[in-house]
Amino acid sequence: MQAKGTRQQLRAYALWLLVLVSGLPAWALAASGPPALRDYEVDAWSTRNGLPHNSLRDIAQTPEGHLWFATWEGAVRYNGLDFRVVGRGTQPGLRDNGVGSLYVDPKGRLWLSDSRGNLGRKEPDGRWRFWERTASWPQALIHDMAMDSRGRMWLLFEGHGLGRLDPDDRFEYEPPPQNLSLPASFPRMAIDAQDRIWVGTMGGLVIREPDGRWHRAPAQWGLPEGLVWPYLAPDATLWLTADEGVYEVRGGRPVLVQRMPGVGHFTAMLRDRNRELWLGTENQGLVRIGAHGVERLPAGDVLPNGRIASLLEDAEGSLWVGANGGLFRLRETLFTRYTRKDGLAGDYIRAVMEDRRGDLWIGGGGGLDRLDRNGAIAHVPVVAKNGDDVSVLSLAEGHDGDLWVGTFADGIFRLRNGQVSTRFDMDEGLPSGHVRAIAVDGTGVVWAGTQRGLVRLGAQGLMPAPQVPGLPSGLITALASIDGALWIGSVEGASVLRGDRVERVDVEALGGARSVFGFRAVGRDVWISTDRGLYRYRDGHLARVGLEQGLPMDAVFQLVPDRQDHAWITSNRGVLRVAMDALQDAADGRDLPLRSERYTEADGLASSQGNGSSSPSAILRADGTLWLATAGGVSAVDPARMRRYADRRPPPSVIEDVNLGNEDIPWIHRNSLPGGRRLSVSYAGLSYLLPERIRYRTRLLGLEDRWIERGTQRNVEFIGLPPGEYVLEIAAAHPGGAWSAQVARWAFRIEPLWWQRSDTRGAFALAFLIALWGMYRWLLRRYRTHNQRLAELVDERTRDLQAQAEQLRAVDRDRAQLLERLREQAAAYGRQAREDVLTGLPNRRRFDEVLRRDIAVAQRGSYSLCLALIDLDHFKRINDTWSHGVGDAVLREAAALMSADCRAADLLARLGGEEFALLLPNTTLDEAVAICGRLQDTFRAHGAWAHVAELRVTFSVGIAECRLDDTPARLVERADAAMYRAKNQGRNIICFDENPPQARL
């Protein structure tokens, strides 16, 4: 899209210029520069996501932060989550749905044009104004708009000339001269600093001078024949595209900057805040020219095979692309990823290692690859006896430069100069072909960890491990040579081999860790990664950092310190980044809970699932970059870019809708509201980087002065506000970020109801007093008149009335008691309808209601949803052995334990008997398995069940993840089948749909 000169873009370039002159060191400038195009995440929207049309002619962003899109079915406003269409059928309504161009002027007003020559403008206060075409206006599409230095809006009509709307609303149409035909105009024009109007056409460039003269571009400029069109950048630099070349206008004449043969016609241009030039094409995708040279995002892969009509850089630095096939957004990601698409043999990566030459070796399920210093990937053949590529689990470099490769089932390979020179397998005496860890000690001896303990490999070949008491004899999961000692991790904990002595590091006694995944020396400490968090070993003493200290997950695979005094920690749920000082404080029990930052696929990771029990699974390379093995490829991050990536401004908050009762009201122009009606206010934080994670808080001055946290809730309701003056304030923040200083604010007044007005109340009080005085006078006169006649009847009637009053009081008491019993029964029936009597959990009826709702939400929003069916093992044996009373107590205790470990969004229900259901929204299958594993750990850690010391309770789990075509019955059926498979596999295990059951926990 042509730059519109908005205030936001000017501020962005001003900030960039400030950086240029501030004298920052070269490394800081490099760290703050843009990444390569491959490091951008591409998001896409189409009519399936709420757009009314897939062709976007123009894009604009208004000062408050909303994005606007021009389509053939109206103008579309976007807040990051919802598309709102403004067209002929809305209020206010456009004059035509075919929107041709958008423009944000220096006053923050949004202008739009349509296909019939009409013009509209949205003021910052929300009001719309329209200029409908008259006889003097061409009835044609307005291609483009631009405002000159005098505030005059110039309009480029398709197949006609120019129109001009003056600030006093006068319109003038200016056809081109006879010798300059504009029927073949291109939808791009620009107004330079001298108010010259540059118009692109299919037959070359046309210029209108400020004095009204028209002429073609001079021949001496040397522009090629055919399509030429202009672009005015936010820094007022004028650019031209002609044929396959890009020109910058310097000193009044174009200078060729880049020629790109084979790209075809350029259709859109943008120069971003990093001074990178983006170019959209007719059918060849997107091109960027900048610090990384010429980069291309071709059509047909992510972008459609069609025209890119518009480009916009938003206030957060993301690039928006409007094409004939939908809307696209390119945003920088922190991580670079390499996958099968980039040339790797497979995406499931287990180990990464940098050799002394600077090449990166990548091992995984597809075999072994090498990424050289120039970025080229080459597959290195390491084949099993059957001729297939081996599955690589571990890598190490010997002192002689040879590469040692441990495999899943084929032993150990030794590579010299990239060629296999030696192989060690079970035929050569290797106790197992399964090798998850290899380490080279200071003397050059190669140590390998197998399923059956340690082995050594040296110049003499394969040697058994030293016969030292205490060495683990089972599966070895991690090895590291640190300060002359060999650190050994296994499924039985951690050990250290020092000469002929083995020291056991009892991680299980402190926090219950069993499996050890990695060791890392940091200064005088050794950090141990386990299935129960991190352990710090210092001078023979252990300290732990786990869930209790603020670590967001149990199992962590490897800790890697960077050169900015931070540690990066891999796991199955993303990568954590934490300051080393904070990690040390947490290990010492200070400054808790531990504060960390977690990064996932949304930040560019190939997969949130890292890999443990293989090595090295994460490394710091010589250039300071961090490389990680994941289940979806290998990922890399440059910690020096963190400041650029993490320094995000808080999202500005805006009020979008106000509903009074059941009616939307024009709240911007209305601040007096009637009382006694429900008031609902919808709001949004205008950030387009993970907007679903934005947090909100509100406060209503006049009722309360404190802020109320709303989480991710995007609306607030007030019912029965008393009359008075109020100010509603709304603030937004990114997760873990600061609250926005730009809060949304709305001042309004609640009018009193007629009976709440002071004059009405005074009139009622006066009328009541007068009536009371009149009644008193009437009764007094009546009393005096009939006193003698009724004197004898007074006592008798008084006694009758007292008796009747007592009877009425008794009846009233009986009625009140009856009503109270009825209310209690109604409440009990309501609970019984949706609550399990024994455990207090939701029952089958409540579960079915929530299941239908969550499946619909997950399928509509493409969210993850998992269902776990839990069945207590051998429950009938409990009833038969210890009585049904003990069985009921076990059910209640089991329900309490699982409820305590569930998240707030989860639903735990008892379906009947010993069967429970756990519904897990926004949860992947891997996360669901981890959650059920924690529940099984909780059951194992529980003491005597139902006060029976010898009683132990376990359960079997079947898990199924919701698919797009799932119904509630089908999802339950798949989870039930997985649960019965777990029963048949021996109980106390977790099985999930369409996968073999995991090992017994």
Helices and strands as residue ranges (DSSP letters): H 7-21, H 26-32, G 37-39, E 40-45, G 47-49, E 58-61, E 67-71, E 74-78, E 83-86, E 99-104, E 110-114, E 119-122, E 128-131, E 142-147, E 153-157, E 162-165, E 171-174, E 185-191, E 197-201, E 204-208, E 214-216, G 219-221, E 228-232, E 238-242, E 245-250, E 253-259, E 266-271, E 277-281, E 286-290, E 293-297, E 308-313, E 319-323, E 326-332, E 335-338, G 340-342, E 349-354, E 360-364, E 367-371, E 377-380, E 392-397, E 403-407, E 412-416, E 419-424, G 426-428, E 435-440, E 446-450, E 453-458, E 461-464, E 476-482, E 485-490, E 493-498, E 501-505, E 516-522, E 525-530, E 533-538, E 541-545, G 547-549, E 556-561, E 566-571, E 574-579, H 580-587, E 597-599, G 601-603, E 618-620, E 626-630, E 633-637, G 639-641, H 642-646, E 653-660, E 663-664, G 667-669, E 672-674, E 679-685, G 691-693, E 695-701, E 708-711, E 715-718, E 724-733, E 744-751, G 754-756, H 758-834, H 844-861, E 865-872, H 875-882, H 884-901, E 907-912, E 915-921, H 925-941, E 955-961, H 968-984, E 990-992
